[in-house]
């Protein structure tokens, strides 16, 4: 799996499509600041998968805060909006894995919430000591 400190040219908003994990992580890296804190980062995408906006919500300490963030973002009044990439930042704790046992279930529910709004959740990254994707834990193929 990728590391969140990977160097990659950052896609230009509204110009360059974000169609790889590396490109998405380059955008996410722009807003990560040490020390990591509990944040949720959302990249909104248009139909061509170009970035439309970058939203950072601080103090999303509870793992289920993801759903409140998704509810807010799917409610945006934007006819060009087509998809999302989400990153949940969980500051690393020694001996505690970045993913918890319910993250696969959270991925399934998050995908259903976004799909129910006629949109697509392309990826959900969990950033901590490394970068993990609950989708991969489930065995689902990437949506890039």
Buried (B, 14 or more C-beta within 10 A) or exposed (E): EBEBEEEBEBBEBEEBEBBBBBBBBBBBBEBBEEEBBBBBBBBBBBEEBBBBBBBBBEEBEEBEBBBEBBEEBBEBEEEEBBBBBBBBBBBBEEEEBBBBEEBBEBBBBBBEBBEEBEBBBBBBBBBBBBBBBBBBEEEBEEEB
